[in-house]
Structures are given as structure tokens and as C-alpha cells.
Amino acid sequence: MVHARISGTGSYLPGEPVSNAALIAAHGIDSSDEWIVERSGIRSRHLAPQGVACSDLAFEASRRALQAAGRQPAEVDLIIVATSTPDFVFPSAAALLQNKLGITNGAPAFDVQAVCSGFVYALTIAEKFIRSGSHKCALVVGAEVFSRILDWKDRGTCVLFGDGAGAVVLEASDQPGLLASAFHADGSHHGILSVPGQVCGGVVTGDPFLRMDGQAVFKFAVKVLADVANEVLAAAAMTASQVDWLIPHQANVRILQATAKKLHIPAEKCIVTLDHHGNTSAASIPLALDESVRAGRIQRGQHLLLEGVGGGFTWGATLLKF
């Protein structure tokens, strides 16, 4: 039986950390460090400078993941980039990444747009390709430049997000890797988190900035994250007590704490990088994964539960043996 297993991880954060105080001063935001930390748990984030695009961040994260996996770009036969902030309308960030990596073998490359659930969606899709036998070595990336869609006058949202990228190499293996996955969507909740605008006829129509109903998102997120985690645990015939690390989407420390509590997973088993990354949307899970791998916290053979929830609304989870 063919399995799919992560062979390498990588990540990239642009520039130097931007503290809450520095962000407030730079944009004249009516807020304070204490207010931001208390409501979100965020102390700093990274912001991509002008001229640095989604595919640039994806390239750096991918290069490091390939190095960790001991693979050359030419060995990659599938590229999936999860992003809501691509370089262009088209071509895809994945196609641009393919070019930057110098991959000329005709491997399929495409983007997945499921916002903060994007990496779980992309990982689940890549696993299907590998398990089918059609592909052997996939590069799965979450990359975002959310700073480009923030309204710096909206203090309830602009202080929450950051830019970055994380990547994994997912390979065919005779050993179990991804044990169970599930992903879902419910478009009836689209209004509580969205960017309700677009470019039409060369001009912006609607609102081009991120808008969020924080209270509604919190309630929805905690419920579906617990539900989908239990769904994949049941599919793998495992219990929460067998999970070594919970790696949730890094949205808000209160959501992370509430989800871990509902799953009866101790707080010390929940990976938290939100304090110094902010919410990096589709990049948050692979960023947290790579940081923890490189710090030696996550070890081979451990069971990891990855889960995310994002605008759409979308949500999903993957249980894997690292």
C-alpha cells in the first residue's frame, strides 16, 4: 500500500519582526500593545516589504523544505500553493514558484484558495494524488502577504495579521504518514470574514480590505475545529490522548486555548507561534510546524494533529505520523 509522508519542512519570514508598538506608530493605529496582547496574544509579526510577493516567500520556504528532505527541485512532480494573496490574478503563485525553482519537468502546479484552512486543504489534496500512485513527490506550500489587504484604520483587524510562508515535501512511502484527513465548507457564513471587493474594468469595486466579525468567527471556529478534530481521530481509530502535538491555525490565542480545552489536549501540547508570527492565514500551520521541527520539539514518530478554519467558511484537519 502506498502512503504519503512528510520528508522535509521549511519556512520563511520576511524582514525583521515588527512589534505592536512599532506597528501602531507606523500607521497611527488607535490601539496599544496591552490591548492587542490581551485580545489576541500577538506581540509581533513580519511584514513583506514592497516588491516582495507571495511566490517570493513560497520560494524561500520551499527551498528550505527541499533541502531538509534531501530532494532536488527536479524530483518534485506536483506543486500546490495555498494562498489568498497570490502575486497576480493569474498565473498562479504555484506556476511562478515552479519557475523560480527551475522545475521544467511539466509537473502540475496550481493554487488552492481556502484562506486559513488552505494548507490543510492542499495537504489533503496532495495526499490523494500520492496515494493514487500518479505522483511521488509533492511540494505543498502555504504563503501569504496579508499586509496587502489590511485597512490600517480598522484596529480590530489590521493588528492581527502577518506575512510569511511554510512548506513541506510530501512523498510516497511504504510507512504510514498521513493517517486521516477531513475538510469542509459552508458558504452561508461568508459574511463574517471576507474581502468583499474585486477589480473590475480596471477599478476596484466593493471593499478591497479584509473585514471580520470577531465574535462570530470565534464562536464558529471553536465549534468546527473541535468537530473536525474528533472526526479525523475517529477515522484513524485514535483518541486525543494519543496526540503528541496539536498544531492549529494561529488565529487568536483564545481560540487555540478553547479548542485544546474542548479536545482535552493539555495546553503544553498545543503549538503556539502566533505571539511572534501573528495570523499568517494559510502559512500559519506550516510555519508553526517547521519552527517546532527545527527547535527539536517535534520528533519523528510522533502524532500531529493539524487543523484550520478560515473565511468561506472553510475548515479541515489532518492527523499524521511525522
Secondary structure, DSSP 4 states (H G I P E B T S, - for coil): --EEEEEEEEEE--SS-EEHHHHHHHHT-S--HHHHHHHH---EE--PPTT--HHHHHHHHHHHHHHHHT--GGG--EEEEE-SS-SSSSS-HHHHHHHHHT--S---EEEE--GGGHHHHHHHHHHHHHHHTS-SEEEEEEEEEGGGG--TT-HHHHTTB-EEEEEEEEEEESS--EEEEEEEE-GGGGGGEE--EEEETTEEEE--S-EE-HHHHHHHHHHHHHHHHHHHHHHTT--GGG-SEEEE--S-HHHHHHHHHHHT--GGGB---HHHH-B-GGGHHHHHHHHHHHTT-S-TT-EEEEEEEETTTEEEEEEEE-
